[in-house]
Every structure is written in C-alpha cells, then in structure tokens.
Amino acid sequence: MEKHCVFCNPELLPNQMMVMSNDYCMFLQLKETQKKGSNLEGSGVIVPKIHRETAFDLTLEEWQGTYDLLQEVKGYLDEMYRPQGYNLGWNCGEVAGQHIFHAHFHVLPRFEDEPLAGKGIRYMFKNRVNSR
C-alpha cells in the first residue's frame, strides 16, 4: 500500500466511491460520473487492491479478479445507465497517459446520443494532430 495513492487509499479523494469489489480488486466511481447526463456518465475504474504500477504487474489471480468484477460492473452499468456500448482500457506508463501509477482499468459506458458516438479509442490516434 502506497501512502499517497488515491487507489490504495480511496478516502483521499472524497468524491470517489467504491461501488463494488471482490477479493482482488474494486470498482471505483467519482460521484460526478454517477449522475445521469454527466460527461462521463457511469464511468469508473477497476483497480487491484494491492498496489501494482501497471497492468503488466498484475498476478494471474488479479487478472481473473478483474475479469470477474468486470462482468458484475457491466451488469450494474447496464441496469443503471443503459449504455449502447463500452470503451475499456488500460494506460500503462506516463507517455501512454497514465497519471496515477496504480494500475487501473477504465470502464467507459458509451451512448448513441453522444457527439462522438461511433468514435472508438483509436479515434485520437488516427488524428493527424498525433502524427509524427
């Protein structure tokens, strides 16, 4: 456990809530993402309970725990928010956009009435702005 890590110590972020968990990981949401119509409606992260820097550091049990919890999270989000799709992903390392160095698996419900509906996570990489 890292003393200043907001995933090791969820109470460090007062607007962060643990929605569900299992023996290996937990699903966290920010209070503002729980509101219908919010910019990231229903989104959250699945994080291992033991501090691991990236997804590459997870144990086999933590991978299985992540998978198991993801199935529960999907059921919860489907019931609460009724999304038409999902984006799922890990950012591993600073250059990849990881800002909190405790592995976290993004779960992003997607809705057909969004301005970027139909645009996947590769959309930003296909953009000319990101060309070398």
PyMOL CGO cylinders between C-alpha atoms (Angstrom):
from pymol import cmd
from pymol.cgo import CYLINDER

trace = [
    CYLINDER, 0.00, 0.00, 0.00, 1.33, 3.37, -1.02, 0.3, 1, 1, 1, 1, 1, 1,
    CYLINDER, 1.33, 3.37, -1.02, 0.65, 6.13, 1.50, 0.3, 1, 1, 1, 1, 1, 1,
    CYLINDER, 0.65, 6.13, 1.50, -0.33, 8.84, -1.01, 0.3, 1, 1, 1, 1, 1, 1,
    CYLINDER, -0.33, 8.84, -1.01, -2.01, 6.66, -3.64, 0.3, 1, 1, 1, 1, 1, 1,
    CYLINDER, -2.01, 6.66, -3.64, -5.69, 7.54, -4.21, 0.3, 1, 1, 1, 1, 1, 1,
    CYLINDER, -5.69, 7.54, -4.21, -6.45, 3.94, -5.20, 0.3, 1, 1, 1, 1, 1, 1,
    CYLINDER, -6.45, 3.94, -5.20, -4.68, 2.35, -2.21, 0.3, 1, 1, 1, 1, 1, 1,
    CYLINDER, -4.68, 2.35, -2.21, -6.47, 4.91, -0.01, 0.3, 1, 1, 1, 1, 1, 1,
    CYLINDER, -6.47, 4.91, -0.01, -9.78, 5.77, -1.74, 0.3, 1, 1, 1, 1, 1, 1,
    CYLINDER, -9.78, 5.77, -1.74, -10.69, 8.10, 1.14, 0.3, 1, 1, 1, 1, 1, 1,
    CYLINDER, -10.69, 8.10, 1.14, -8.02, 10.54, -0.09, 0.3, 1, 1, 1, 1, 1, 1,
    CYLINDER, -8.02, 10.54, -0.09, -10.47, 11.56, -2.83, 0.3, 1, 1, 1, 1, 1, 1,
    CYLINDER, -10.47, 11.56, -2.83, -13.71, 12.49, -1.02, 0.3, 1, 1, 1, 1, 1, 1,
    CYLINDER, -13.71, 12.49, -1.02, -15.72, 12.38, -4.26, 0.3, 1, 1, 1, 1, 1, 1,
    CYLINDER, -15.72, 12.38, -4.26, -14.57, 8.80, -5.03, 0.3, 1, 1, 1, 1, 1, 1,
    CYLINDER, -14.57, 8.80, -5.03, -16.82, 5.89, -4.10, 0.3, 1, 1, 1, 1, 1, 1,
    CYLINDER, -16.82, 5.89, -4.10, -16.22, 2.15, -4.06, 0.3, 1, 1, 1, 1, 1, 1,
    CYLINDER, -16.22, 2.15, -4.06, -19.27, 0.70, -5.80, 0.3, 1, 1, 1, 1, 1, 1,
    CYLINDER, -19.27, 0.70, -5.80, -18.36, -2.99, -5.58, 0.3, 1, 1, 1, 1, 1, 1,
    CYLINDER, -18.36, -2.99, -5.58, -15.38, -5.25, -5.01, 0.3, 1, 1, 1, 1, 1, 1,
    CYLINDER, -15.38, -5.25, -5.01, -14.12, -8.80, -4.75, 0.3, 1, 1, 1, 1, 1, 1,
    CYLINDER, -14.12, -8.80, -4.75, -11.07, -10.35, -3.07, 0.3, 1, 1, 1, 1, 1, 1,
    CYLINDER, -11.07, -10.35, -3.07, -8.62, -8.88, -5.60, 0.3, 1, 1, 1, 1, 1, 1,
    CYLINDER, -8.62, -8.88, -5.60, -9.99, -5.60, -6.92, 0.3, 1, 1, 1, 1, 1, 1,
    CYLINDER, -9.99, -5.60, -6.92, -12.62, -2.89, -6.62, 0.3, 1, 1, 1, 1, 1, 1,
    CYLINDER, -12.62, -2.89, -6.62, -14.73, -0.73, -8.92, 0.3, 1, 1, 1, 1, 1, 1,
    CYLINDER, -14.73, -0.73, -8.92, -14.46, 2.98, -8.14, 0.3, 1, 1, 1, 1, 1, 1,
    CYLINDER, -14.46, 2.98, -8.14, -16.52, 5.85, -9.50, 0.3, 1, 1, 1, 1, 1, 1,
    CYLINDER, -16.52, 5.85, -9.50, -16.35, 9.58, -8.91, 0.3, 1, 1, 1, 1, 1, 1,
    CYLINDER, -16.35, 9.58, -8.91, -19.64, 10.96, -7.57, 0.3, 1, 1, 1, 1, 1, 1,
    CYLINDER, -19.64, 10.96, -7.57, -20.00, 13.30, -10.55, 0.3, 1, 1, 1, 1, 1, 1,
    CYLINDER, -20.00, 13.30, -10.55, -19.85, 10.38, -13.02, 0.3, 1, 1, 1, 1, 1, 1,
    CYLINDER, -19.85, 10.38, -13.02, -22.74, 8.68, -11.24, 0.3, 1, 1, 1, 1, 1, 1,
    CYLINDER, -22.74, 8.68, -11.24, -25.15, 11.41, -12.39, 0.3, 1, 1, 1, 1, 1, 1,
    CYLINDER, -25.15, 11.41, -12.39, -27.24, 10.75, -15.49, 0.3, 1, 1, 1, 1, 1, 1,
    CYLINDER, -27.24, 10.75, -15.49, -26.26, 13.08, -18.31, 0.3, 1, 1, 1, 1, 1, 1,
    CYLINDER, -26.26, 13.08, -18.31, -22.79, 13.84, -16.89, 0.3, 1, 1, 1, 1, 1, 1,
    CYLINDER, -22.79, 13.84, -16.89, -19.88, 13.99, -19.33, 0.3, 1, 1, 1, 1, 1, 1,
    CYLINDER, -19.88, 13.99, -19.33, -18.55, 10.58, -18.27, 0.3, 1, 1, 1, 1, 1, 1,
    CYLINDER, -18.55, 10.58, -18.27, -21.88, 9.11, -17.14, 0.3, 1, 1, 1, 1, 1, 1,
    CYLINDER, -21.88, 9.11, -17.14, -21.42, 5.78, -15.38, 0.3, 1, 1, 1, 1, 1, 1,
    CYLINDER, -21.42, 5.78, -15.38, -17.68, 5.56, -15.99, 0.3, 1, 1, 1, 1, 1, 1,
    CYLINDER, -17.68, 5.56, -15.99, -15.26, 4.21, -13.44, 0.3, 1, 1, 1, 1, 1, 1,
    CYLINDER, -15.26, 4.21, -13.44, -12.11, 2.18, -12.92, 0.3, 1, 1, 1, 1, 1, 1,
    CYLINDER, -12.11, 2.18, -12.92, -11.36, -1.32, -11.73, 0.3, 1, 1, 1, 1, 1, 1,
    CYLINDER, -11.36, -1.32, -11.73, -8.21, -1.29, -9.59, 0.3, 1, 1, 1, 1, 1, 1,
    CYLINDER, -8.21, -1.29, -9.59, -6.29, -4.06, -7.85, 0.3, 1, 1, 1, 1, 1, 1,
    CYLINDER, -6.29, -4.06, -7.85, -6.46, -3.86, -4.07, 0.3, 1, 1, 1, 1, 1, 1,
    CYLINDER, -6.46, -3.86, -4.07, -2.69, -4.38, -3.85, 0.3, 1, 1, 1, 1, 1, 1,
    CYLINDER, -2.69, -4.38, -3.85, -0.60, -1.57, -5.31, 0.3, 1, 1, 1, 1, 1, 1,
    CYLINDER, -0.60, -1.57, -5.31, 0.58, -2.55, -8.80, 0.3, 1, 1, 1, 1, 1, 1,
    CYLINDER, 0.58, -2.55, -8.80, 2.05, 0.12, -11.05, 0.3, 1, 1, 1, 1, 1, 1,
    CYLINDER, 2.05, 0.12, -11.05, 0.64, -1.11, -14.39, 0.3, 1, 1, 1, 1, 1, 1,
    CYLINDER, 0.64, -1.11, -14.39, -1.46, -3.93, -15.82, 0.3, 1, 1, 1, 1, 1, 1,
    CYLINDER, -1.46, -3.93, -15.82, 1.78, -5.73, -16.65, 0.3, 1, 1, 1, 1, 1, 1,
    CYLINDER, 1.78, -5.73, -16.65, 2.40, -6.17, -12.90, 0.3, 1, 1, 1, 1, 1, 1,
    CYLINDER, 2.40, -6.17, -12.90, -0.88, -7.95, -12.09, 0.3, 1, 1, 1, 1, 1, 1,
    CYLINDER, -0.88, -7.95, -12.09, -0.87, -11.52, -10.87, 0.3, 1, 1, 1, 1, 1, 1,
    CYLINDER, -0.87, -11.52, -10.87, -2.93, -14.18, -12.61, 0.3, 1, 1, 1, 1, 1, 1,
    CYLINDER, -2.93, -14.18, -12.61, -5.39, -14.05, -9.69, 0.3, 1, 1, 1, 1, 1, 1,
    CYLINDER, -5.39, -14.05, -9.69, -5.72, -10.27, -10.07, 0.3, 1, 1, 1, 1, 1, 1,
    CYLINDER, -5.72, -10.27, -10.07, -6.39, -10.66, -13.81, 0.3, 1, 1, 1, 1, 1, 1,
    CYLINDER, -6.39, -10.66, -13.81, -9.10, -13.22, -13.03, 0.3, 1, 1, 1, 1, 1, 1,
    CYLINDER, -9.10, -13.22, -13.03, -10.49, -10.96, -10.31, 0.3, 1, 1, 1, 1, 1, 1,
    CYLINDER, -10.49, -10.96, -10.31, -10.56, -8.05, -12.77, 0.3, 1, 1, 1, 1, 1, 1,
    CYLINDER, -10.56, -8.05, -12.77, -12.41, -10.18, -15.32, 0.3, 1, 1, 1, 1, 1, 1,
    CYLINDER, -12.41, -10.18, -15.32, -14.92, -11.41, -12.73, 0.3, 1, 1, 1, 1, 1, 1,
    CYLINDER, -14.92, -11.41, -12.73, -15.56, -7.90, -11.41, 0.3, 1, 1, 1, 1, 1, 1,
    CYLINDER, -15.56, -7.90, -11.41, -15.89, -6.52, -14.95, 0.3, 1, 1, 1, 1, 1, 1,
    CYLINDER, -15.89, -6.52, -14.95, -18.80, -8.90, -15.55, 0.3, 1, 1, 1, 1, 1, 1,
    CYLINDER, -18.80, -8.90, -15.55, -20.53, -7.62, -12.40, 0.3, 1, 1, 1, 1, 1, 1,
    CYLINDER, -20.53, -7.62, -12.40, -19.77, -4.00, -13.28, 0.3, 1, 1, 1, 1, 1, 1,
    CYLINDER, -19.77, -4.00, -13.28, -21.27, -4.43, -16.74, 0.3, 1, 1, 1, 1, 1, 1,
    CYLINDER, -21.27, -4.43, -16.74, -24.48, -5.83, -15.25, 0.3, 1, 1, 1, 1, 1, 1,
    CYLINDER, -24.48, -5.83, -15.25, -24.65, -2.90, -12.83, 0.3, 1, 1, 1, 1, 1, 1,
    CYLINDER, -24.65, -2.90, -12.83, -23.96, -0.28, -15.51, 0.3, 1, 1, 1, 1, 1, 1,
    CYLINDER, -23.96, -0.28, -15.51, -26.39, -1.88, -17.97, 0.3, 1, 1, 1, 1, 1, 1,
    CYLINDER, -26.39, -1.88, -17.97, -29.13, -1.71, -15.35, 0.3, 1, 1, 1, 1, 1, 1,
    CYLINDER, -29.13, -1.71, -15.35, -28.32, 1.78, -14.01, 0.3, 1, 1, 1, 1, 1, 1,
    CYLINDER, -28.32, 1.78, -14.01, -27.38, 3.65, -17.21, 0.3, 1, 1, 1, 1, 1, 1,
    CYLINDER, -27.38, 3.65, -17.21, -28.44, 1.51, -20.20, 0.3, 1, 1, 1, 1, 1, 1,
    CYLINDER, -28.44, 1.51, -20.20, -25.45, 2.32, -22.44, 0.3, 1, 1, 1, 1, 1, 1,
    CYLINDER, -25.45, 2.32, -22.44, -25.35, 1.19, -26.05, 0.3, 1, 1, 1, 1, 1, 1,
    CYLINDER, -25.35, 1.19, -26.05, -21.64, 0.30, -25.92, 0.3, 1, 1, 1, 1, 1, 1,
    CYLINDER, -21.64, 0.30, -25.92, -18.42, 0.46, -23.92, 0.3, 1, 1, 1, 1, 1, 1,
    CYLINDER, -18.42, 0.46, -23.92, -14.81, 1.52, -24.22, 0.3, 1, 1, 1, 1, 1, 1,
    CYLINDER, -14.81, 1.52, -24.22, -12.42, -0.42, -21.98, 0.3, 1, 1, 1, 1, 1, 1,
    CYLINDER, -12.42, -0.42, -21.98, -8.75, 0.24, -21.48, 0.3, 1, 1, 1, 1, 1, 1,
    CYLINDER, -8.75, 0.24, -21.48, -5.52, 0.48, -19.56, 0.3, 1, 1, 1, 1, 1, 1,
    CYLINDER, -5.52, 0.48, -19.56, -3.00, 3.34, -19.77, 0.3, 1, 1, 1, 1, 1, 1,
    CYLINDER, -3.00, 3.34, -19.77, 0.44, 1.93, -18.90, 0.3, 1, 1, 1, 1, 1, 1,
    CYLINDER, 0.44, 1.93, -18.90, 3.22, 4.46, -18.40, 0.3, 1, 1, 1, 1, 1, 1,
    CYLINDER, 3.22, 4.46, -18.40, 3.36, 8.24, -18.49, 0.3, 1, 1, 1, 1, 1, 1,
    CYLINDER, 3.36, 8.24, -18.49, 3.71, 8.53, -22.28, 0.3, 1, 1, 1, 1, 1, 1,
    CYLINDER, 3.71, 8.53, -22.28, 0.55, 6.40, -22.64, 0.3, 1, 1, 1, 1, 1, 1,
    CYLINDER, 0.55, 6.40, -22.64, -1.42, 8.81, -20.45, 0.3, 1, 1, 1, 1, 1, 1,
    CYLINDER, -1.42, 8.81, -20.45, -1.16, 7.09, -17.08, 0.3, 1, 1, 1, 1, 1, 1,
    CYLINDER, -1.16, 7.09, -17.08, -1.30, 9.80, -14.40, 0.3, 1, 1, 1, 1, 1, 1,
    CYLINDER, -1.30, 9.80, -14.40, -1.93, 7.67, -11.31, 0.3, 1, 1, 1, 1, 1, 1,
    CYLINDER, -1.93, 7.67, -11.31, 0.74, 4.99, -11.06, 0.3, 1, 1, 1, 1, 1, 1,
    CYLINDER, 0.74, 4.99, -11.06, -1.52, 2.32, -9.61, 0.3, 1, 1, 1, 1, 1, 1,
    CYLINDER, -1.52, 2.32, -9.61, -2.92, 0.06, -12.35, 0.3, 1, 1, 1, 1, 1, 1,
    CYLINDER, -2.92, 0.06, -12.35, -6.49, 0.97, -13.25, 0.3, 1, 1, 1, 1, 1, 1,
    CYLINDER, -6.49, 0.97, -13.25, -8.80, -0.42, -15.92, 0.3, 1, 1, 1, 1, 1, 1,
    CYLINDER, -8.80, -0.42, -15.92, -11.11, 2.23, -17.39, 0.3, 1, 1, 1, 1, 1, 1,
    CYLINDER, -11.11, 2.23, -17.39, -14.73, 1.21, -17.95, 0.3, 1, 1, 1, 1, 1, 1,
    CYLINDER, -14.73, 1.21, -17.95, -16.49, 3.85, -20.07, 0.3, 1, 1, 1, 1, 1, 1,
    CYLINDER, -16.49, 3.85, -20.07, -20.15, 3.40, -20.99, 0.3, 1, 1, 1, 1, 1, 1,
    CYLINDER, -20.15, 3.40, -20.99, -20.98, 4.92, -24.40, 0.3, 1, 1, 1, 1, 1, 1,
    CYLINDER, -20.98, 4.92, -24.40, -24.30, 6.34, -25.58, 0.3, 1, 1, 1, 1, 1, 1,
    CYLINDER, -24.30, 6.34, -25.58, -25.72, 6.79, -29.08, 0.3, 1, 1, 1, 1, 1, 1,
    CYLINDER, -25.72, 6.79, -29.08, -26.65, 10.44, -28.41, 0.3, 1, 1, 1, 1, 1, 1,
    CYLINDER, -26.65, 10.44, -28.41, -23.04, 11.48, -27.65, 0.3, 1, 1, 1, 1, 1, 1,
    CYLINDER, -23.04, 11.48, -27.65, -21.35, 13.91, -30.08, 0.3, 1, 1, 1, 1, 1, 1,
    CYLINDER, -21.35, 13.91, -30.08, -18.56, 11.34, -30.63, 0.3, 1, 1, 1, 1, 1, 1,
    CYLINDER, -18.56, 11.34, -30.63, -20.79, 8.26, -30.80, 0.3, 1, 1, 1, 1, 1, 1,
    CYLINDER, -20.79, 8.26, -30.80, -19.22, 5.76, -33.15, 0.3, 1, 1, 1, 1, 1, 1,
    CYLINDER, -19.22, 5.76, -33.15, -15.70, 7.04, -32.45, 0.3, 1, 1, 1, 1, 1, 1,
    CYLINDER, -15.70, 7.04, -32.45, -13.62, 4.46, -30.62, 0.3, 1, 1, 1, 1, 1, 1,
    CYLINDER, -13.62, 4.46, -30.62, -10.49, 4.86, -28.54, 0.3, 1, 1, 1, 1, 1, 1,
    CYLINDER, -10.49, 4.86, -28.54, -8.36, 4.68, -31.69, 0.3, 1, 1, 1, 1, 1, 1,
    CYLINDER, -8.36, 4.68, -31.69, -10.02, 7.88, -32.96, 0.3, 1, 1, 1, 1, 1, 1,
    CYLINDER, -10.02, 7.88, -32.96, -7.46, 10.13, -31.26, 0.3, 1, 1, 1, 1, 1, 1,
    CYLINDER, -7.46, 10.13, -31.26, -4.56, 8.08, -32.65, 0.3, 1, 1, 1, 1, 1, 1,
    CYLINDER, -4.56, 8.08, -32.65, -5.85, 8.29, -36.20, 0.3, 1, 1, 1, 1, 1, 1,
    CYLINDER, -5.85, 8.29, -36.20, -5.97, 12.07, -35.88, 0.3, 1, 1, 1, 1, 1, 1,
    CYLINDER, -5.97, 12.07, -35.88, -3.36, 13.99, -37.92, 0.3, 1, 1, 1, 1, 1, 1,
    CYLINDER, -3.36, 13.99, -37.92, -2.53, 16.05, -34.82, 0.3, 1, 1, 1, 1, 1, 1,
    CYLINDER, -2.53, 16.05, -34.82, -0.92, 12.92, -33.34, 0.3, 1, 1, 1, 1, 1, 1,
    CYLINDER, -0.92, 12.92, -33.34, 1.18, 12.10, -36.43, 0.3, 1, 1, 1, 1, 1, 1,
    CYLINDER, 1.18, 12.10, -36.43, 4.94, 12.05, -36.15, 0.3, 1, 1, 1, 1, 1, 1,
]
cmd.load_cgo(trace, "trace")
